[in-house]
Amino acid sequence: MNQLYFQNYLDRQKAAYDAIPIDRVEHLINLIKKCWEDDRQFFAFGNGGSASNVSHFITDLGKSASDKMGKRFRCLSLNENVSWITALGNDYAYEDIYLRQLQNYARPGDLVLTLSVSGNSPNIIKAVQWANDNALTTIALVGGKGGQLAELAHESIVIQDEHYGRVEDAQMTICHMLCYGFIES
């Protein structure tokens, strides 16, 4: 590795950030605010690095944004409960780990956010399809190929890159903008 590699990496990361559609981010924060105003539940989930980003995002929203807003966000990361996830994966199928949690918790009018670089993870697609079929609003942040999620979710933002690290960084930046839109407003 040399400095040229790192400069190229940063240049491509900046391009991914520059391609984030600010008007779409504003639309998403309005959906989250409406969910909060209506005292609806907000669910989020992802796999791998996206799961870590979801955990971080829900922590920021549930703690810091809730503190600022004076009313708590009813938000839950579905990738946190290891015993439930492994039971569902073992007894049903791994592709049911989010769907079956939504079946327990979700109600019409609730909001779902998912992060996926590929946009094609079967467990996420199955959960988003169920959410759509059961009158939840669905949001997907996906990588440059978009995958099935870009078309399946009611709302989507496609990060114009296919590199997992750059897409996950851009997704987390969007999540931070969503949280800090409440914290710093």
N, C-alpha and C positions, 0 to 999 in steps of 0.2 A: 504494500500500500504506500501511496505517496500523497503529497498535498493536493495534487491534481484530482485524485479520486475523491477526497473529502470535499474539495470545492465543487466538483460536479454533483456530488450527493446533495450538498446544500442548495445548489442552483436548482436542482430538480425538486427539492422539498419546497423551495420558495415558489416554484411554478405550480405545485399542487395547492399551496395555500392561496396563491393569487387566483386560482380557478374556482375557489369556493364561492358559490353564488349567495351573496349576502342577503338578497331578497328572499331566498328560500330559507335561510337561517332565521330571518325575521318571521317568516310564516310559521316555522316550527316553534319558535318561542311563543307565538300567539296561541298555537294549539296547546302547548303545555300550560300556558296561563289559563286558558279556558278550562282545561282539565282540573286545574287547581281551584278556580272559581266555582266550578260545579261540584267540587268535592268528589271527583272521580279518582279511580286508582290508575296509576301510571306504572307500567311494567316495562322492563328492559332486559335484554339478554344478548349474548354472543358466544362465540367459541374462541378458545386460545387467547391471543393478545386482545382480541375484541372483547372477550369476557372480562379481562382485567380492566379495560377501558370502561366497560359498563359499570363494574364495581366502583371505580373511582367516581364516575359521573353520578351514580345514584347516591353515593356518600356526600358529594358536594351539594346535590340538590336537596337531599333529605335533611342535611344538617345546616350548612351555611346559607343556602337560599331560603330554607324554611325559617331560620333565625331572622333573616332580614325581612321576610314578608310578613312575619307575625302570625301566620297561619301555616300549619305544617303541610308539606307536600306528601301525599299518600303514594309513595313510590317504593318499588321493590325490584331488586335484581334477581332474576330467576336462575342465575348461574351461581348462587351462593350456597345453597343447601346441599352439601355433598351427599349426605345419607339419602335424601329424597331423590337426587339425580341418579345415584347408583342403584337405588331400588327400582326406579322407573326404567332405567336402562336395562337392568337385569331381568325384571319381570315382564316387561313389554318389549321395548326396543329403544336403542339410543336415539333414534329420530323422534321419539315421543317425549323426551325429557322436558321440553318447554311446553308443548301442546297440553300435556296432562296437568301441568301446574296451572296453566291458564284455565283449564276446565274446572279446577277447584276454586280459583280466585276471581276470575274475570267476569264482568257483567257488561251488557250492552252500554255503549257510551264511554267505556274506559279507553285508555290510550296505550299503545304498544310501540316501543322503539327497539330496533335491532341494529346491530353493527355487524357487518360481514365484509371481508375484503373480496371474496369471490362472488358473493351474492347467490351462491348455489348450494349452501349447506342444507342437506335434507331436513335436519331437525328444526332449522329456522324457517325454511319454506313451509313445512307442515304446520308450524305454530302460527305463522302469519296468515296462511290460508284459513285456518280455523278462526282466527281473530276476525278476518274479513267476513267470513260466513256467519259470525255471531255478533255483528254490529259494533265491533271495536274499530277505532281509527288506528291505522298502521303506518309506521314511518320506518324507512330503511336508509342507513348510511352505508354505501357500498363502494368498492373499488372500480377502477376504470372499465372493466368488462361489464359491469352492471349485474350480470347474471339474471336469474329469474326474479330475484327480489326487487330489482329496479322497476320491473313491470307489475309485480304482484302487489307491492305495498301501495297504499293510497298516496303516500308522499315519499319521495326519495331524493337523496342527494348523491350524485355519483362523483367520487373523487377521481380526477383525471390522471390516474397513475395506476399501475398494476403491481408496484413494489409493495410488499406487505408492510414494511416498516414505515414507508412514507404515507401510505393510506391510513394506517393506524394512527400515526401522528396527526394527520389532518382530521381524522374522525375525532380524536381527543380534543383538538383545537375547537372543533364545532361544539363538542360537549361543554367545553369550558366557556365558550361564548354564550351558550344557552344558560348555563348556571350564572355566570357573571352578569348576564343581562338582567337577572333578578337581584343579584347581590349589590351591584353598583348602580342600579337605576334610582 
